[in-house]
């Protein structure tokens, strides 16, 4: 074997190195963090390892994870959506009020809500691509408009800050089964949102890793101008990503509605930051072009373990935000270190 062949063999070995592949995974840091959080609460909270407790943790994680997945894809594409939290409430309000006022089968309201939330997402993407303004400004404006519309329309139509109950309307039981039922496994109840969450993670991972659209998402997040120069449909990709956030908001909104029968118009404010935190903890970069759907799921799982672990440990829940902030900083530092190690082995 000559020197050139030896060098080629070395490069092939490097390309397939398990260590290099492992260090190159965006979710590596979050997985390490999740294991640490799990061990921590398993030690300090006696009830944390019970099956019922695991069900509670998974449910808390799923309610965040359903939105964290499309938010993570959007961040990989280089953008933010500050309206994601209130959009969930908008989805629930539209479904509830349309069904009640039109005395229609609740599935009609569910369908109208889907169209509305997809339209809101398309609006965000369209405004972003046409005005060239930062997504922070565009979606902050949408956040404020939706906050006002949620409250204004609810008080105008129902006379209060909450919707009327639709629990006795046709189609409610079947819709509740789809969006808010409980599945019993081994005597332990698991919310159906966990299945929605896992399905979204699987679909999003397939899109990112196995489709041309996934390549487009990474390309526009890494360098938008370069992506456009090589023929990537930047406008269509970004609008699609925002519509993906709308789809997640629709699913979360229907769960909110069919879990409690009524919706408070002021809910959802501030949740957009939690979705972003879950995505960042999961390995997504603020600058775009890097991250994974699996990482966002791990980030949501860390959130669920922390929020419920504090309760199981019987600590003051006022400390939750402190732990969440500390995890965000530690995860960001760990992710940066992992990336540097991955680049050093390249």
C-alpha positions as CSV (number, residue, x, y, z in Angstrom):
1,X,0.0,0.0,0.0
2,X,1.5,3.4,-1.0
3,X,1.3,6.6,1.0
4,X,-1.8,7.9,-0.8
5,X,-3.7,4.7,-0.2
6,X,-2.7,4.8,3.4
7,X,-3.9,8.3,3.8
8,X,-7.3,7.5,2.1
9,X,-7.6,4.5,4.5
10,X,-6.9,6.8,7.5
11,X,-9.6,9.2,6.3
12,X,-12.2,6.4,5.9
13,X,-11.4,5.3,9.4
14,X,-11.8,8.8,10.7
15,X,-15.1,9.3,8.9
16,X,-16.6,6.2,10.5
17,X,-15.1,6.7,13.9
18,X,-17.8,6.0,16.5
19,X,-16.4,8.7,18.8
20,X,-16.6,11.2,16.1
21,X,-20.2,10.3,15.3
22,X,-21.1,10.4,18.9
23,X,-19.5,13.8,19.5
24,X,-21.2,15.1,16.4
25,X,-24.7,14.4,17.7
26,X,-26.5,17.6,18.7
27,X,-28.4,15.9,21.5
28,X,-25.4,14.4,23.2
29,X,-25.1,17.1,25.8
30,X,-28.8,17.0,26.6
31,X,-28.7,13.2,27.0
32,X,-25.8,13.6,29.5
33,X,-27.8,16.3,31.3
34,X,-31.0,14.1,31.4
35,X,-29.1,11.2,32.9
36,X,-27.7,13.6,35.6
37,X,-31.1,15.0,36.4
38,X,-32.7,11.6,36.5
39,X,-30.0,10.3,38.9
40,X,-30.3,13.4,41.0
41,X,-34.0,13.2,41.6
42,X,-33.9,9.4,42.0
43,X,-31.6,10.0,44.9
44,X,-33.4,12.9,46.5
45,X,-37.0,12.1,45.8
46,X,-38.2,8.6,47.1
47,X,-41.3,8.5,44.9
48,X,-39.6,9.6,41.7
49,X,-38.9,6.1,40.5
50,X,-42.5,4.9,40.9
51,X,-44.5,4.1,37.7
52,X,-47.2,6.6,38.5
53,X,-44.5,9.3,39.0
54,X,-42.9,8.4,35.6
55,X,-46.4,8.8,34.0
56,X,-46.7,12.3,35.5
57,X,-43.2,13.3,34.4
58,X,-43.9,12.0,30.8
59,X,-47.1,14.0,30.7
60,X,-45.5,17.2,31.8
61,X,-42.7,16.6,29.2
62,X,-45.2,15.9,26.4
63,X,-47.2,19.1,26.9
64,X,-43.9,21.0,26.4
65,X,-42.4,18.5,23.9
66,X,-45.3,18.8,21.4
67,X,-44.4,22.4,20.8
68,X,-40.7,22.1,21.4
69,X,-40.4,19.8,18.3
70,X,-41.6,22.3,15.7
71,X,-39.9,25.2,17.6
72,X,-36.6,23.2,17.4
73,X,-37.0,22.8,13.6
74,X,-37.7,26.5,13.3
75,X,-34.6,27.3,15.3
76,X,-32.5,25.0,13.2
77,X,-33.9,27.0,10.3
78,X,-32.5,30.1,12.0
79,X,-35.7,31.7,13.3
80,X,-37.8,32.2,16.4
81,X,-41.5,32.3,17.2
82,X,-42.5,34.4,20.2
83,X,-46.2,33.9,19.5
84,X,-46.1,30.1,20.0
85,X,-47.4,30.2,23.5
86,X,-50.5,32.3,23.0
87,X,-51.1,30.5,19.6
88,X,-51.9,27.4,21.6
89,X,-54.6,29.3,23.5
90,X,-55.9,30.9,20.2
91,X,-56.2,27.4,18.8
92,X,-58.3,26.2,21.8
93,X,-60.4,29.4,21.8
94,X,-61.3,29.2,18.1
95,X,-62.3,25.5,18.4
96,X,-64.4,26.1,21.5
97,X,-66.1,29.4,20.4
98,X,-66.8,28.3,16.9
99,X,-68.4,25.0,18.0
100,X,-70.5,26.7,20.7
101,X,-71.7,29.7,18.7
102,X,-72.5,27.7,15.6
103,X,-74.0,24.8,17.6
104,X,-71.9,22.6,15.4
105,X,-70.3,19.2,16.0
106,X,-67.1,20.0,17.9
107,X,-65.1,18.4,15.1
108,X,-66.1,21.3,12.9
109,X,-64.5,23.7,15.4
110,X,-61.4,21.5,15.5
111,X,-61.1,21.7,11.7
112,X,-61.6,25.4,11.7
113,X,-59.0,25.8,14.4
114,X,-56.5,23.8,12.4
115,X,-57.0,26.2,9.4
116,X,-56.7,29.3,11.6
117,X,-53.4,28.2,13.3
118,X,-51.9,27.1,10.0
119,X,-52.8,30.5,8.7
120,X,-51.2,32.3,11.6
121,X,-48.0,30.3,11.0
122,X,-48.1,31.2,7.3
123,X,-48.7,34.8,8.2
124,X,-45.6,34.9,10.4
125,X,-43.5,33.2,7.6
126,X,-44.9,35.4,4.9
127,X,-44.2,38.6,6.9
128,X,-40.7,37.5,7.7
129,X,-39.7,36.7,4.2
130,X,-41.4,39.8,2.6
131,X,-40.3,42.4,5.1
132,X,-36.9,41.0,5.9
133,X,-37.4,42.1,9.5
134,X,-36.0,39.9,12.3
135,X,-38.3,37.1,13.4
136,X,-38.1,38.5,16.9
137,X,-39.9,41.6,15.8
138,X,-42.4,39.9,13.5
139,X,-43.5,37.2,16.1
140,X,-43.4,39.7,19.0
141,X,-46.0,41.7,17.0
142,X,-48.0,38.5,16.4
143,X,-47.7,37.6,20.1
144,X,-49.2,41.0,21.1
145,X,-52.0,40.8,18.5
146,X,-53.0,37.3,19.5
147,X,-52.9,38.2,23.2
148,X,-55.3,41.1,22.6
149,X,-57.5,39.1,20.2
150,X,-57.8,36.2,22.6
151,X,-59.0,38.4,25.4
152,X,-61.1,40.8,23.3
153,X,-63.0,38.2,21.3
154,X,-63.6,36.0,24.3
155,X,-65.2,38.9,26.3
156,X,-67.1,40.1,23.2
157,X,-68.6,36.7,22.4
158,X,-68.9,35.0,25.8
159,X,-69.0,38.1,28.1
160,X,-66.2,36.7,30.3
161,X,-62.5,35.9,30.1
162,X,-63.3,32.1,29.6
163,X,-65.3,30.1,27.1
164,X,-68.5,28.3,27.7
165,X,-68.4,24.6,28.3
166,X,-68.8,22.4,25.2
167,X,-68.7,19.1,27.2
168,X,-72.4,18.2,26.2
169,X,-72.0,18.9,22.5
170,X,-71.9,16.3,19.8
171,X,-68.5,14.9,19.0
172,X,-66.9,16.0,22.3
173,X,-66.3,12.4,23.6
174,X,-64.6,11.3,20.5
175,X,-62.5,14.4,20.3
176,X,-61.5,14.0,23.9
177,X,-60.4,10.4,23.2
178,X,-58.1,11.7,20.4
179,X,-56.6,14.7,22.2
180,X,-57.0,14.2,26.0
181,X,-57.6,10.5,26.8
182,X,-55.7,8.3,29.2
183,X,-54.3,5.0,28.2
184,X,-53.8,2.4,30.9
185,X,-50.7,0.2,30.7
186,X,-50.0,-2.2,33.6
187,X,-52.4,-0.4,35.9
188,X,-50.8,3.0,35.2
189,X,-52.5,5.7,33.2
190,X,-50.5,7.5,30.5
191,X,-51.9,10.6,28.7
192,X,-52.4,10.3,24.9
193,X,-50.3,13.5,24.5
194,X,-47.2,11.2,25.0
195,X,-48.1,9.4,21.8
196,X,-48.6,12.7,20.0
197,X,-45.3,13.9,21.2
198,X,-43.4,10.7,20.2
199,X,-45.1,10.7,16.8
200,X,-44.0,14.3,16.2
201,X,-40.4,13.5,17.2
202,X,-40.4,10.6,14.8
203,X,-41.8,12.6,11.9
204,X,-39.6,15.6,12.5
205,X,-36.5,13.3,12.7
206,X,-37.4,11.7,9.4
207,X,-37.9,15.1,7.8
208,X,-34.5,16.4,9.0
209,X,-32.4,13.3,8.3
210,X,-34.1,11.6,5.4
211,X,-35.7,14.2,3.2
212,X,-34.6,17.0,0.9
213,X,-36.7,19.4,3.0
214,X,-34.5,18.5,6.0
215,X,-31.4,19.6,4.0
216,X,-33.1,22.8,3.1
217,X,-33.8,23.5,6.8
218,X,-30.2,23.1,7.8
219,X,-29.1,25.1,4.8
220,X,-31.3,28.1,5.4
221,X,-30.3,28.1,9.1
222,X,-26.6,27.8,8.4
223,X,-26.4,30.5,5.6
224,X,-29.5,31.8,4.0
225,X,-27.8,33.6,1.2
226,X,-25.6,30.6,0.3
227,X,-28.7,28.4,0.4
228,X,-30.6,30.6,-2.0
229,X,-27.6,30.7,-4.3
230,X,-27.7,27.0,-4.7
231,X,-31.4,26.8,-5.4
232,X,-32.9,26.2,-1.9
233,X,-36.4,27.6,-1.7
234,X,-35.8,29.7,1.3
235,X,-39.2,31.5,1.4
236,X,-41.1,28.2,1.1
237,X,-39.0,26.5,3.7
238,X,-39.4,29.3,6.3
239,X,-43.1,29.6,5.7
240,X,-43.4,25.8,6.1
241,X,-41.5,25.9,9.4
242,X,-43.8,28.5,10.8
243,X,-46.8,26.5,9.7
244,X,-45.2,23.5,11.5
245,X,-45.3,25.6,14.7
246,X,-49.0,26.3,13.9
247,X,-49.6,22.6,13.7
248,X,-48.0,22.0,17.1
249,X,-50.1,24.8,18.6
250,X,-53.2,23.2,17.2
251,X,-52.5,19.9,18.8
252,X,-51.6,21.5,22.1
253,X,-54.6,23.7,22.0
254,X,-57.0,20.9,21.4
255,X,-55.5,19.0,24.3
256,X,-56.0,22.1,26.5
257,X,-59.6,22.4,25.4
258,X,-60.7,18.8,25.7
259,X,-58.9,18.3,29.0
260,X,-60.8,21.1,30.8
261,X,-63.9,21.7,28.7
262,X,-63.3,25.5,28.9
263,X,-60.4,27.8,28.1
264,X,-59.1,30.9,29.9
265,X,-58.2,33.5,27.3
266,X,-55.1,34.7,29.2
267,X,-53.3,31.3,29.2
268,X,-50.1,30.6,27.3
269,X,-48.3,33.8,27.9
270,X,-44.6,33.0,28.7
271,X,-44.8,29.4,27.5
272,X,-43.0,30.3,24.3
273,X,-39.8,30.8,26.3
274,X,-40.2,27.3,27.8
275,X,-40.4,25.8,24.3
276,X,-37.3,27.7,23.2
277,X,-35.5,26.6,26.4
278,X,-36.3,23.0,25.7
279,X,-35.0,23.3,22.2
280,X,-31.8,25.0,23.4
281,X,-31.2,22.5,26.2
282,X,-31.7,19.8,23.5
283,X,-28.8,21.1,21.5
284,X,-30.3,23.7,19.1
285,X,-28.1,26.7,18.5
286,X,-29.5,30.2,18.8
287,X,-27.7,31.1,15.5
288,X,-29.4,28.2,13.6
289,X,-28.2,25.4,11.4
290,X,-27.6,22.9,14.2
291,X,-29.9,20.8,16.3
292,X,-32.2,17.8,16.3
293,X,-35.8,16.8,17.0
294,X,-34.6,14.1,19.4
295,X,-32.7,16.7,21.3
296,X,-35.8,18.9,21.8
297,X,-37.5,15.8,23.2
298,X,-34.7,15.2,25.7
299,X,-34.9,18.9,26.6
300,X,-38.6,18.6,27.2
301,X,-38.0,15.4,29.3
302,X,-35.5,17.3,31.4
303,X,-38.1,20.0,31.9
304,X,-40.7,17.4,33.0
305,X,-38.3,15.7,35.4
306,X,-37.3,19.0,37.0
307,X,-40.8,20.4,37.3
308,X,-42.2,17.2,38.9
309,X,-39.0,16.1,40.6
310,X,-39.1,19.2,42.8
311,X,-42.7,18.3,43.8
312,X,-41.8,14.7,44.5
313,X,-38.8,15.8,46.6
314,X,-41.2,18.1,48.6
315,X,-39.1,21.2,47.9
316,X,-40.5,24.7,47.5
317,X,-41.7,25.0,43.9
318,X,-40.5,28.6,43.9
319,X,-37.1,27.2,43.1
320,X,-38.2,25.7,39.8
321,X,-37.3,28.7,37.7
322,X,-33.8,28.8,39.3
323,X,-33.2,25.1,38.4
324,X,-34.5,25.8,34.9
325,X,-32.2,28.7,34.4
326,X,-29.2,26.8,35.7
327,X,-30.0,23.9,33.4
328,X,-30.2,26.2,30.4
329,X,-26.8,27.7,31.2
330,X,-25.2,24.4,31.9
331,X,-26.7,22.7,28.8
332,X,-25.5,25.6,26.6
333,X,-22.0,25.3,28.0
334,X,-22.0,21.6,27.6
335,X,-23.3,21.7,24.1
336,X,-20.6,24.2,23.1
337,X,-17.9,22.0,24.6
338,X,-19.3,19.0,22.7
339,X,-19.2,20.9,19.5
340,X,-15.6,22.0,20.0
341,X,-14.6,18.4,20.7
342,X,-16.4,17.2,17.6
343,X,-14.7,19.9,15.5
344,X,-11.3,19.0,17.0
345,X,-11.7,15.3,15.9
346,X,-12.8,16.3,12.4
